[in-house]
């Protein structure tokens, strides 16, 4: 397990590399001599995804910010990576008064990042997103409290839970107040990615057992966060749509469904939370290629029903529904093969 320096580093005349033309590998913080500041690194497992800016870039003319700042990390353009990496130093909003600088990277736009900050009620006037290499008079760099597939520190959960608590207070939300079990569905997402044919069939069993079915991509951010905060019992295929659970302070019962080994980051986050969580391994048909849809088999759906203690009676109508999903799965795989 890789873990960075627990003590913050204060850098004079630091260079923060961000911007649409330099990509993720160049991004990060460098000292006045061009040395990479390790506390700003992005590690995903053993791989460092930052710190490779060329010397010519670091010693080129660039804008300068005078005064003292703290480094927040990078402003990701992906929902899940914002919650687990861009917010890995969330405590800065709570215990550091200085403005927080983020590096924009890899031609991503920061609109979603700003939208999430606004939804959570974080002070936008403290956030500076750098879209080009910038020199900063004094920059304090804390190591992240979470690193993908490496570690999660209690402070990561505590800081995001505090933000979630403020979100609830502002809206009069009581955590875990809705007794209905909640299922987070992917059945209305793009069928060419991590899509599960047959999930809509599973929803028939869930609805019959009293589950509320939610489709995150059809909801505004505020409603997505509210759902996960208000419900105590939650199930769904692991993925970014379940990452807002980090804002929940009240303990929950969570069933992560998975057709493959679950991403270790979910286990790391749960290690610093207080949830009753489990992984339900689900049988599914797959093409064998990465990032292609899967078909939940009847056995796989039965596994989910068994784990969630649902009745699983396959009526003629439900069998026909699953047969249609199987045909759609085959047609989609054929079209993907033709396109490749």
Secondary structure as GFF3:
##gff-version 3
##sequence-region A 1 340
A	DSSP	beta_strand	9	17	.	.	.	ID=ss1
A	DSSP	alpha_helix	23	26	.	.	.	ID=ss2
A	DSSP	beta_strand	28	30	.	.	.	ID=ss3
A	DSSP	three_ten_helix	38	40	.	.	.	ID=ss4
A	DSSP	beta_strand	43	44	.	.	.	ID=ss5
A	DSSP	beta_strand	47	48	.	.	.	ID=ss6
A	DSSP	alpha_helix	55	58	.	.	.	ID=ss7
A	DSSP	beta_strand	63	75	.	.	.	ID=ss8
A	DSSP	alpha_helix	79	81	.	.	.	ID=ss9
A	DSSP	pi_helix	82	86	.	.	.	ID=ss10
A	DSSP	alpha_helix	92	95	.	.	.	ID=ss11
A	DSSP	beta_strand	99	104	.	.	.	ID=ss12
A	DSSP	alpha_helix	111	120	.	.	.	ID=ss13
A	DSSP	three_ten_helix	124	126	.	.	.	ID=ss14
A	DSSP	beta_strand	127	130	.	.	.	ID=ss15
A	DSSP	beta_strand	134	141	.	.	.	ID=ss16
A	DSSP	beta_strand	146	147	.	.	.	ID=ss17
A	DSSP	beta_strand	151	152	.	.	.	ID=ss18
A	DSSP	alpha_helix	154	171	.	.	.	ID=ss19
A	DSSP	beta_strand	182	184	.	.	.	ID=ss20
A	DSSP	beta_strand	196	197	.	.	.	ID=ss21
A	DSSP	alpha_helix	199	208	.	.	.	ID=ss22
A	DSSP	beta_strand	212	214	.	.	.	ID=ss23
A	DSSP	three_ten_helix	216	218	.	.	.	ID=ss24
A	DSSP	alpha_helix	221	230	.	.	.	ID=ss25
A	DSSP	beta_strand	233	237	.	.	.	ID=ss26
A	DSSP	three_ten_helix	240	247	.	.	.	ID=ss27
A	DSSP	beta_strand	253	258	.	.	.	ID=ss28
A	DSSP	alpha_helix	264	271	.	.	.	ID=ss29
A	DSSP	beta_strand	276	281	.	.	.	ID=ss30
A	DSSP	beta_strand	284	286	.	.	.	ID=ss31
A	DSSP	beta_strand	294	296	.	.	.	ID=ss32
A	DSSP	alpha_helix	298	307	.	.	.	ID=ss33
A	DSSP	alpha_helix	316	339	.	.	.	ID=ss34
###
